Amino acid sequence: MAYELPTLTISDVASIQQGSTRPSSPARSGSRVSVLRHAEPQDGTTVQELAPLDRGFSAWTFCACGFVVEMMVWGFLFSYGIFQEYYTSHPPFNNSSQVAIAAVGTVGLGIQYGEVLFLSVLFRRYPDYMRPAMWCALVLYFVCLVGSSFATKVWQLILLQGVGLGFSGGFMYLPVMILLPQWFSERRGLAGGIIFAGTGVGGFVFPFMLNSLLNNLGLRWTLRIWAVMTCVSTGIAFIGVRPRLPVARYRDGQRRPLAPRVGLFKSPLFLSFSLTCLVQGLSYFPVSLYIASFTQTVATPLTATVVLSLFNSAGVFGQVILGHLTDRFAYPWVMFFSSVGSALAAFFLWGFASGPALIYPFAIVFGALSGGFSSVWPNAAVDCAGRTPENADITYAGTALFKGVSAVIGPIVSGVLLEAGKSTTLGHGYGRAGYGAVEIFVGSCALATGVGSIVVAATRQRVQS
């Protein structure tokens, strides 16, 4: 008589915890637990039952907790437009350069995207230190946020609210992406879309909360209160961000996993997809940074807050819907649909906007299509990993590095274009308040992303044939 026992070796755990859904030895498909065959049960054998894949309380708890972590880390970062408006209009930062103030947000974004590759390699080699690193990062995040409440110079904001939050935020959210393939396979796109939607929910709710706190309590206490809120809510969410598979334990002197070979980053599919994501970031980040500023020049501060919230909240629906579509259709065509729609919205809705009548629909359409673009990443990362799906976290991290470049370059280029065309209009009511060149830049990058999506589709077809 044969029994089904989940016998896992160190090598099995090390290989599958990086994204594979089963051990290296055959396991019965669709069974409630991932198992290896064992002829007879042995006395004293400890049998550990794994939680179900793609379903069950534990899987969706992980998804919900990942959503909260994403919301608190990324939602706050994408709400920086509220702080930017406050810094430029209130002492002691109102006399500082707008480019320097904008750098606080862009530095944080750039670091948080850029460190993903380093952290992926680090956590692959030291998986047993991943959860302790999350808690240490949460403490650092709290310290930096409280410290920024005492800042009196822009460079201090860049160091604390930019570098500090960006660095610690990466340690806090990346484990969610690393562990996602352990919990979801067939529904990975949907689960990833739900988790990514946390950015949009935070981006919708947080501007109203931050605006109210800033107006009633001022900058100092707003940052301190937010530090406590983040620490409590994220700390509770960390309890549910757990691995599905046993964590490999290594004794002193035992060999740990090596970093993957760089050949992964030389594949045509990875390069075409990552470069396309870089161009898409050049389109998205300038809008996320300047949409509130633009709205305030043609409307009221309250309208600017509403528009920023609509822009971020539209990303919730975009993430979930586009993520679900990637489970049903080839992701390059989802990318194409997202980018072409974003380009049309930028050229026509934002370009001719002179008040809320066109700004509102632009925020919703562009926010949903461009903000939901990253939901294609989980499935694309597995594709880019090719025959080694356990390396999907590494290809995901490599793409994030490209996106980090665009998070820094996009707003800088847009800032230069805005300064050059300040207080001018391109003609026929196009490009109000000097934003015409920025609108054309955003739309052109979105259109180029559509072309890149076709290249990704062709490369993917060639690789699979």
N, C-alpha and C positions, 0 to 999 in steps of 0.2 A: 504494500500500500504506500502510495506517495503522498507526501505532505507538502504544502506550500509555505515556505519560510522566507521572510525578508532578510536573507543573509547578505550583508553588505560589507565589503572590505574597504580599507582606507583608499585604495586606488579607485574603487567604484564610486565612493562618495566624492572624492576629489574631482572625478570626471563629470559626474552628473549634477553636482551642485552648481556648475557653471552654466547650466541651461538645458542639459539633456533631460528628458522626461523619464528615462529608465536606465537601469544599470547596464554595464557592458555585456553581461550575460543575458540570454533570452528571458523575457518575462511575458506572461500571458496578457494579451491586449484586452483592455476593457475591464480587467479585474479591479476589485475594490482596493487592492494594495499592490504595490510593485514588489515582485517576489523573484526568488531564485529557487529552483527545484533542489530539494534535499531528500535523500532516499528515506531516511527515518529520523524522527525527532530525537535529539540527544538529551540525555539527562542534564539538567542545569542550564539548557539553552534559553537565552532571553529572546523572546519574539517581540519585535517592535512593529506595530501596525502603522503604516503611513496613512496620512489623511488622503481622501479622494482627490483626484486631479480634475480640474475644471468644474467642480461642483462641491457642495457641502458647506457647512457653517464655517470651517476653518479657512477655506479658500476665499469666501466672500468677506470674511472678517479681515483677512489680509488685504483684500482689495479696498475695503472701506478705510482701514487704517492708513494704507498707502495714499488714498485720496486726501486724508487730513494732513499728512506730512507734506504732500505736494501743495496743498492749499496754503499752509502756513509759510513754507519756504519760498515757493515761486510766486504765490499770490501777493505776498508782501513786496517782493522784488519788482513785480510788474505794476504795482501801485505807486511806484516812486514818482510818477508824474505829479501826484498831490504834494509830495515834499518839494519837488522842483519848483512848483508854483509858489509854495510858501517861502522857500529859501530866497527866491528872486525878488520877493516883495516885502520881506520882513528882516529887520536887523537880527543878528550882526552880519548876515551873508548877502544882503540885498545890493551891496556895492561890488560884489565879486563878479568875475566873468561868468556869463551864462554857460560857456563851454566847460569851464571848470566845475560848475554846479552839476551840469549834465553828466560829467565824468563820474560822479559818485555812483549813479545808477549803471552806467555802461561798464565801469570797472567790475562792479559786483556781478553783473551778467556774464562778462567775459571770463572771469575767474571760475564762476560756478560751472560754466560749460567747459572751459578749458582744462580743469583739473580732473574731469571724469575719466580720461584715459589713464592717467597716473593712478587714480584711486582704484580703477578696475584691476590693474595689474597688481597693486598692493594687496587688495582683498582676495585676489586669487591665490597669492602666495601665502597670505596670513588670514584665512577665512575665520579662524577662531578668534581673531581680534576685531572682527567687523562690528559686532554689537557693542562692545566696550567703546569703540571709536565713535559710534553714533551718540552715545551718552556724553562722552567728553566734548564732542562738537556742539551738543546742545548747551552745555555750560559755557563754552566759548562764545556761542551765538548770543546768549544772555548777557555776558560781560561786555561784548562789543556794542550791543544795542543800548545798554545802560550807559556805557562810556561815551557813546555818541551824543547823549543828552547833555553832556558837559562841554561839548565842542564849541569853540568860538572862531575857528578858522576852517576854511574849505578843505585844506589838506588833512585836517583832523577827521572831517567827514569822509573823505576819500579813504583814509586809512581804516576807520572803524566801520562806517556804514557801507563802504564799498568793499575793500579788501577783506576785512574781518568777517562780515556777513557772507560774502561770496565764498570764502575759503571754508568756513564752518558749515554753510548750507550744503555744499557738495557732499560732505561726509554724512549729513543727515538724510538726504534724499536718495543718494545713489544705491544704498542697499535695497531699496524698494525695487529698483530696476534690475538689480542683480538677481533678486529672489523671485521676480515675477514669472520667469519660465519654469520654476519649480512648481508653481501653483496652477498655471494655465498653459494649455497647449492649443486645443482647438478653439478656445475662446480667448486667446491671447490678445487679439486685436481689440475685442470688446473690453476686456479687463484693463488693458493699457489705456484705452480711450477714457474709461471711467476715472482711472487714476489721474491721467493728464488733465481731466476736466476740473480737478481741484484748483488748478491755476486760474481757470476762468471764474469759478465760484468765488475764490478769494479776491480776484480782480474786480468782481462785481460788488461784493459786500464791503471790502476793505476801504475803498475810496470814501464811501459815505461815513464809515466809522472814523477813519483818520481825519476827514474834514471836520467832523463834529468835535473830535477830541482837540484838534489844533485850534479851532475857534473858541472853545470853551476853557481849555486847560493850558494851551500853549505847547510849544515844541518839547520842552524838557519833560513834562509829565506824560505827554503822549508817548514818547519813546520808552519811558520807564514802565508805563502800564502795558504797552505792547510787548515788552520783554517778558513780563510775568505771564501774560496771556499765551505767548508763544511757548514758553517753557512748560506750562501746565498742559496745554492741549497736545502739543507734540510729544511730550513725555508719556501721556496716556496712550497716544497712537503707537508709540514705539513698542508697547506691550504686544500688539497684534502683528507687528512686522517681524515675523519669525520665519526661519527656514522650514520648509516642508521635509527636507532630507536631513539626516544626522550630519552634524558639523564634524569635519575631519579633525582629529586631534593628533598633534605631532609631538613626539618626545624630543628631548634635547639631542641634537646631532642627527636626527632623522631628516632625510632629504625632503624638501618642500617643492611644490610645483614650480616649474620655470615659466617665465613669460612666453606667450605665444610667438611664433616666428613672424617676422615683419612681412612675410609673403601675403598675409591676410590683407594688408593695407595696399598691396600692389595690384590686387585683382581689378579688372576693368569695371566690374559691377560696383564694388565698393567705392572706387574713385568717382565714377559717374554719379552715383547716388549722393555721396558726400559733397561733391562740388555743387550739385543741384541744390542741396540743403543750404550750402553757404550762400548761394545767390538768393534763395528764398528768404534767408535771414536778413539780407540787405534790404529786402522789401518790407519785412515785418517790423523789425526793431525801430526804425525811424517813426513809424506810425504809433507804436506803443508809447514812445517817448514824447512825441510832439502833438498828439491829437488833442490833449487837454489844453496845451498852450494855444494851438490854432483856434480851438473853439472859444476860448476866452477872449480872443481878439475880435471875433465876429459876433459874440453872444455874451452871456453872463457867466460869472464863476460857478453858479449852481448848474447851469447847462453844461459847463465843462466837466463837472463831477459826474453828472448823469451820463454824458457821452462816454467818458472813460469807463464807467461801470457797464454800460451797454456793450462797449467794445470787448471788454474782458469776459462778460457773461455769455456773449455770443460764442466765444470759444468753447464754453461748456458743451453746447449742442454740437458744435463742429467737431470736437474731439470724440464724442460718443458716436455720432453718426458716421463720420469718416473712418473711425476705428472699426466700427461694425462692417462698413463697406469693404475694408481691406480683408476681412475674413471671407467675403463672398466673391470679390472681384480682384483682379491683379492690381496691386498697389500702385504701379506707375500710372495707371489711368485715373486712379483716385487723386494722385498728385497733379495730373494734368488738369482735371476738372477744378481742383482747388486753386491752382495758380492762374489759370485763364480767367476764372471768375473774379479773383482778387485784382487782376490787372484792369479789367473793365470797371470795377468799382473805384479803383484809384484814379483812372483817367477821367471818368465821367462824373461820378458822384462827388468825390472829394475835389476834383479839379474845378467844378462849377459851383461848389458850395459857397454860399454867402450868408448862411444862417442855419438854424436847426433843421429846416425842411429837408436838406440833402445830407447834413452831417449825421443825423440819426440813422437813415438807411445805410449810409456808408459804414458807420461803426458796426452795425449789425452784420452786413454782408461780408465786409472785409474781416471783421473779427471772427466770424464763423469759419470762413473758407481758409484764410491765412493762419488764424489761430489754431485751427484744427489740423493743420498740415503735419504736425509732429506725431500724430496718432498712427502714421504709417511706419514709424521707426521700428516698433517691435518685430513686425513681420519682415521688414526689409533687412533688419540686422541678422535674422536667421538665414535669409537668402544669401547675404553677403558672406556669411560664415561657411557657406558651401557644404562640404562633406563633414565638417566639424561643427555641428550645431552648438556644442558646448562652448564655442568661442563667440557666441552671439553677443555676450555682454561686452566683449572687446571691440567688435565691429560697431556696436552701438556707441561705445565710448569714443571710438575714432571719429564717428560722424559728429558727436557732440563737440569735439575739438574744432571741427570745421565751423560748426554753428557758433562757437565762441568767438571765432575770428570775425564773423559777420556782426556779432553783438557789439563789438568794439568799433569796427570800421563803419558800419551802417550809420549810426548816429553821428559819428565824426563828419563823414561826408555830407550828411544832411545838414549838420550845423554850419558847415562852410557854405553850402548852397543857400541856406537861409540867411546868413549874414550878408552874402553877396547880393541877394535879391530883396533885402529888407524894405518893407513898406512900398513895394512895387507890385503891379499887376501885369500879366503877360498880354492882356488885351481881350476884348469881348467877354469880360467878366471872369476870365480863367485865372486861377492862381491868386486868390485874395491874400492880402497881408504879407506878400513876399514869399508865399509857400509854393508858387508855381513850379519852380525848378525841383523842389522836393517831391511834389506830386508826380512829376514826369519821371523822376529817378525811381520812385517807388513802383509806379506802374510798369516801367521798363524792366526792372528787376523781376517783377512778378511774371511778365511775359517771357523773359529769358528762362525763368523756372519751368514754364510750360514746355519750352523747347528742350530743356534738360530732361524733363520727364519722358519725352519721346526717346531720347538717347538711352535713358535707363531702361525703358521697355524693350528697345532693340538689343541692348547688351544682355538683358535678362533672358531674352528669347534665344540668343546665341549661346549663352552659357548652358541653358537647359536642353538644347537640341543635341 
